[in-house]
Amino acid sequence: NPADLKPGSMISVQLMSGDMAVGADGTVTAIDGKNIYAFGHRFLSVGSTELPFARSEVIALLANLSTSFKISTAKEWMGTITDDRNAAVAGELGRKAQLVPVSISVSRAAGSGKPVLDNSYKMSIVNDRFLSPMLLQMAVFSAIDSTERTMGTGSFVVRGAIEFQDGSAPIKVDNMYAGDLNVPLVVSLSTASPLAYVMQSGFSRLKLKSVSLQIDAFSDKKQVQIDDVWTSRQEVRPGETVDVMVNLRGDNGVESTRKVSWQVPIGAVPGPLFFTVADGATTNLNDYRQFLAVPPRSSAQLISFLNGMRDNTGAYVRVWRGDQGFQVNGDDLPSPPASLALMLSRTQATTPLAYNSKLAELQINAGDAVVSGSKTIQVDIKE
């Protein structure tokens, strides 16, 4: 009943509700018909927004000489805060806010012969381009922190999807993380970062529809290091095949060797040829720098780029030469002829890349483990 709210009443502005709750309580300043003014100061100063608020009841007052504060609980929904300004927050009674359903499931194998422990959480977060990624990060971290340790070795596999209201392709979440310290923080940041990039990219029609995540936790560190790289030959001619061997080293001295082959194209220009074997994060960084040079033309191109990011469970062999490359309409154009390079360098529709044009990329599957490290080896092309 809106009549239950009067100047001096308590309301709770809810950023997240459900199995996890995040909100801020404050005092109603004035009510003018359906319009409500509260707090008497800013909340987050996000300007025009859509934050649901509920009637709140004070349970107790915790007295303190320096900073006394109230312990309260949110009750029934009352309306939506539509403005968060410097002097107050303002909203409308009876207005329903559009919230985003979020489901997170955390599973952990209890050991041989024991059942799998599964904890599921369902909540709703506000649909805001600045607040939603932060709230998703908080939800993911809290879901892991409620049952798993945040210090010490551990590994996490995260799978799921982030869907949008306009029918755009969802952001696919499928990656693995491992380490010795604060791995849940890395998991939560890495899961929320793509969402933040999309929602702050300038495509206003990309509004969240739902988020669904499945997190599998392991107590051991599933990680291997790129220890050494070598090739089957130091000199090669056009048309011949080069074998690239990669030695992966894990904990307790466990080692394994992987091999990939690449054929030098017919007509390749003599000179040095480089093979860089790197983890997914390092390889993604190179593509991300190039992607920033040419902003995406559509939301579909943006989401396609994010879904094309490489995961952490592979090693990626990048075959490249020290020649200038270009990017035309988002596509790489490595080592163009001198005449074409001169024409492209004078146009505004293309962006010159660094002097390391990529010729090919090969993937090495490391199995159920996170790959880290980067190494480069050189082979000479002879006539």
RAFEN-V122983 format. One record per residue. N is the residue number from 1. OMEGA is omega in whole degrees, 0 to 359 (999 if undefined). NEAR is the number of other C-alpha atoms within 8 Angstrom. Layout:
n=N omega=OMEGA near=NEAR
n=N omega=OMEGA near=NEAR
This chain:
n=1 omega=179 near=5
n=2 omega=180 near=7
n=3 omega=178 near=5
n=4 omega=180 near=5
n=5 omega=178 near=10
n=6 omega=174 near=9
n=7 omega=184 near=9
n=8 omega=177 near=7
n=9 omega=179 near=9
n=10 omega=171 near=13
n=11 omega=179 near=14
n=12 omega=176 near=14
n=13 omega=189 near=12
n=14 omega=174 near=13
n=15 omega=179 near=12
n=16 omega=180 near=13
n=17 omega=182 near=11
n=18 omega=179 near=8
n=19 omega=172 near=7
n=20 omega=182 near=10
n=21 omega=174 near=10
n=22 omega=181 near=8
n=23 omega=179 near=9
n=24 omega=181 near=7
n=25 omega=178 near=10
n=26 omega=187 near=9
n=27 omega=174 near=12
n=28 omega=179 near=16
n=29 omega=182 near=11
n=30 omega=176 near=9
n=31 omega=180 near=11
n=32 omega=185 near=6
n=33 omega=177 near=5
n=34 omega=181 near=8
n=35 omega=181 near=10
n=36 omega=178 near=14
n=37 omega=187 near=13
n=38 omega=175 near=13
n=39 omega=185 near=12
n=40 omega=177 near=10
n=41 omega=180 near=10
n=42 omega=174 near=12
n=43 omega=176 near=9
n=44 omega=180 near=5
n=45 omega=181 near=8
n=46 omega=178 near=8
n=47 omega=178 near=7
n=48 omega=185 near=7
n=49 omega=179 near=10
n=50 omega=184 near=13
n=51 omega=179 near=12
n=52 omega=176 near=15
n=53 omega=181 near=13
n=54 omega=171 near=14
n=55 omega=184 near=13
n=56 omega=178 near=13
n=57 omega=179 near=10
n=58 omega=180 near=10
n=59 omega=182 near=8
n=60 omega=175 near=7
n=61 omega=179 near=9
n=62 omega=185 near=8
n=63 omega=178 near=7
n=64 omega=183 near=7
n=65 omega=183 near=5
n=66 omega=184 near=4
n=67 omega=172 near=6
n=68 omega=177 near=9
n=69 omega=184 near=8
n=70 omega=171 near=9
n=71 omega=187 near=9
n=72 omega=179 near=10
n=73 omega=180 near=9
n=74 omega=179 near=10
n=75 omega=185 near=8
n=76 omega=177 near=6
n=77 omega=182 near=8
n=78 omega=182 near=13
n=79 omega=186 near=14
n=80 omega=172 near=15
n=81 omega=184 near=15
n=82 omega=180 near=12
n=83 omega=176 near=12
n=84 omega=186 near=16
n=85 omega=186 near=12
n=86 omega=186 near=7
n=87 omega=184 near=7
n=88 omega=167 near=13
n=89 omega=182 near=16
n=90 omega=181 near=12
n=91 omega=184 near=12
n=92 omega=177 near=12
n=93 omega=177 near=11
n=94 omega=179 near=9
n=95 omega=181 near=8
n=96 omega=180 near=7
n=97 omega=176 near=10
n=98 omega=181 near=7
n=99 omega=182 near=8
n=100 omega=177 near=12
n=101 omega=179 near=11
n=102 omega=176 near=11
n=103 omega=181 near=11
n=104 omega=178 near=13
n=105 omega=180 near=12
n=106 omega=181 near=13
n=107 omega=178 near=12
n=108 omega=176 near=10
n=109 omega=184 near=10
n=110 omega=181 near=8
n=111 omega=183 near=6
n=112 omega=178 near=4
n=113 omega=181 near=4
n=114 omega=181 near=7
n=115 omega=177 near=7
n=116 omega=178 near=8
n=117 omega=185 near=8
n=118 omega=178 near=8
n=119 omega=182 near=7
n=120 omega=181 near=8
n=121 omega=176 near=10
n=122 omega=182 near=11
n=123 omega=177 near=13
n=124 omega=178 near=11
n=125 omega=180 near=14
n=126 omega=181 near=15
n=127 omega=184 near=12
n=128 omega=187 near=8
n=129 omega=177 near=9
n=130 omega=186 near=9
n=131 omega=186 near=9
n=132 omega=178 near=12
n=133 omega=179 near=12
n=134 omega=180 near=9
n=135 omega=177 near=11
n=136 omega=177 near=11
n=137 omega=179 near=12
n=138 omega=182 near=9
n=139 omega=180 near=9
n=140 omega=181 near=11
n=141 omega=181 near=12
n=142 omega=179 near=8
n=143 omega=178 near=12
n=144 omega=184 near=11
n=145 omega=183 near=10
n=146 omega=182 near=6
n=147 omega=184 near=6
n=148 omega=178 near=7
n=149 omega=178 near=7
n=150 omega=177 near=10
n=151 omega=179 near=8
n=152 omega=184 near=9
n=153 omega=178 near=12
n=154 omega=178 near=14
n=155 omega=181 near=15
n=156 omega=173 near=13
n=157 omega=182 near=11
n=158 omega=177 near=13
n=159 omega=178 near=11
n=160 omega=183 near=11
n=161 omega=174 near=11
n=162 omega=186 near=14
n=163 omega=182 near=13
n=164 omega=186 near=13
n=165 omega=187 near=9
n=166 omega=179 near=7
n=167 omega=176 near=6
n=168 omega=178 near=10
n=169 omega=181 near=8
n=170 omega=171 near=9
n=171 omega=180 near=10
n=172 omega=178 near=9
n=173 omega=181 near=11
n=174 omega=183 near=9
n=175 omega=181 near=10
n=176 omega=182 near=13
n=177 omega=180 near=12
n=178 omega=179 near=13
n=179 omega=182 near=13
n=180 omega=188 near=10
n=181 omega=171 near=8
n=182 omega=179 near=10
n=183 omega=178 near=15
n=184 omega=177 near=11
n=185 omega=177 near=9
n=186 omega=180 near=9
n=187 omega=183 near=13
n=188 omega=179 near=13
n=189 omega=182 near=9
n=190 omega=179 near=8
n=191 omega=183 near=10
n=192 omega=185 near=12
n=193 omega=178 near=9
n=194 omega=179 near=9
n=195 omega=179 near=10
n=196 omega=180 near=12
n=197 omega=180 near=8
n=198 omega=187 near=11
n=199 omega=179 near=13
n=200 omega=183 near=9
n=201 omega=180 near=6
n=202 omega=177 near=5
n=203 omega=188 near=10
n=204 omega=182 near=6
n=205 omega=177 near=5
n=206 omega=177 near=12
n=207 omega=184 near=10
n=208 omega=174 near=10
n=209 omega=180 near=10
n=210 omega=176 near=10
n=211 omega=179 near=12
n=212 omega=184 near=10
n=213 omega=173 near=12
n=214 omega=183 near=11
n=215 omega=176 near=12
n=216 omega=184 near=10
n=217 omega=177 near=13
n=218 omega=184 near=10
n=219 omega=181 near=7
n=220 omega=181 near=7
n=221 omega=179 near=11
n=222 omega=185 near=11
n=223 omega=176 near=12
n=224 omega=182 near=12
n=225 omega=173 near=10
n=226 omega=189 near=16
n=227 omega=184 near=9
n=228 omega=178 near=8
n=229 omega=175 near=13
n=230 omega=182 near=8
n=231 omega=181 near=10
n=232 omega=179 near=8
n=233 omega=180 near=8
n=234 omega=178 near=8
n=235 omega=184 near=8
n=236 omega=179 near=13
n=237 omega=178 near=9
n=238 omega=182 near=12
n=239 omega=180 near=8
n=240 omega=183 near=8
n=241 omega=177 near=9
n=242 omega=175 near=12
n=243 omega=178 near=11
n=244 omega=179 near=11
n=245 omega=181 near=12
n=246 omega=178 near=13
n=247 omega=180 near=12
n=248 omega=182 near=13
n=249 omega=179 near=12
n=250 omega=179 near=10
n=251 omega=179 near=7
n=252 omega=175 near=4
n=253 omega=180 near=6
n=254 omega=181 near=7
n=255 omega=175 near=8
n=256 omega=182 near=7
n=257 omega=177 near=8
n=258 omega=181 near=9
n=259 omega=172 near=9
n=260 omega=182 near=9
n=261 omega=179 near=8
n=262 omega=180 near=7
n=263 omega=178 near=8
n=264 omega=183 near=12
n=265 omega=173 near=7
n=266 omega=180 near=6
n=267 omega=179 near=5
n=268 omega=181 near=8
n=269 omega=177 near=6
n=270 omega=180 near=8
n=271 omega=182 near=7
n=272 omega=177 near=10
n=273 omega=186 near=12
n=274 omega=174 near=12
n=275 omega=177 near=12
n=276 omega=177 near=13
n=277 omega=186 near=14
n=278 omega=177 near=15
n=279 omega=185 near=14
n=280 omega=183 near=15
n=281 omega=180 near=9
n=282 omega=179 near=9
n=283 omega=178 near=11
n=284 omega=182 near=10
n=285 omega=178 near=8
n=286 omega=179 near=8
n=287 omega=182 near=8
n=288 omega=178 near=8
n=289 omega=179 near=8
n=290 omega=181 near=10
n=291 omega=179 near=10
n=292 omega=181 near=7
n=293 omega=179 near=7
n=294 omega=182 near=9
n=295 omega=179 near=6
n=296 omega=182 near=9
n=297 omega=181 near=6
n=298 omega=178 near=7
n=299 omega=179 near=10
n=300 omega=178 near=8
n=301 omega=179 near=9
n=302 omega=181 near=11
n=303 omega=177 near=12
n=304 omega=178 near=8
n=305 omega=180 near=8
n=306 omega=179 near=9
n=307 omega=178 near=8
n=308 omega=178 near=6
n=309 omega=182 near=7
n=310 omega=181 near=9
n=311 omega=186 near=10
n=312 omega=185 near=14
n=313 omega=179 near=14
n=314 omega=169 near=15
n=315 omega=188 near=14
n=316 omega=181 near=14
n=317 omega=180 near=12
n=318 omega=179 near=14
n=319 omega=186 near=12
n=320 omega=177 near=13
n=321 omega=182 near=12
n=322 omega=179 near=9
n=323 omega=179 near=9
n=324 omega=176 near=13
n=325 omega=180 near=16
n=326 omega=176 near=13
n=327 omega=183 near=13
n=328 omega=180 near=10
n=329 omega=177 near=7
n=330 omega=180 near=8
n=331 omega=180 near=6
n=332 omega=176 near=8
n=333 omega=186 near=10
n=334 omega=171 near=11
n=335 omega=177 near=8
n=336 omega=174 near=9
n=337 omega=185 near=6
n=338 omega=181 near=6
n=339 omega=179 near=6
n=340 omega=179 near=8
n=341 omega=178 near=10
n=342 omega=179 near=8
n=343 omega=182 near=8
n=344 omega=182 near=9
n=345 omega=181 near=10
n=346 omega=181 near=6
n=347 omega=180 near=7
n=348 omega=184 near=6
n=349 omega=181 near=6
n=350 omega=181 near=11
n=351 omega=178 near=11
n=352 omega=180 near=9
n=353 omega=178 near=11
n=354 omega=182 near=7
n=355 omega=177 near=9
n=356 omega=185 near=11
n=357 omega=183 near=15
n=358 omega=177 near=11
n=359 omega=182 near=9
n=360 omega=176 near=7
n=361 omega=181 near=9
n=362 omega=182 near=8
n=363 omega=176 near=8
n=364 omega=181 near=11
n=365 omega=180 near=7
n=366 omega=180 near=10
n=367 omega=184 near=6
n=368 omega=181 near=6
n=369 omega=177 near=10
n=370 omega=180 near=14
n=371 omega=177 near=15
n=372 omega=177 near=12
n=373 omega=181 near=9
n=374 omega=178 near=10
n=375 omega=182 near=10
n=376 omega=178 near=9
n=377 omega=184 near=10
n=378 omega=173 near=9
n=379 omega=181 near=12
n=380 omega=175 near=11
n=381 omega=180 near=14
n=382 omega=177 near=9
n=383 omega=999 near=6
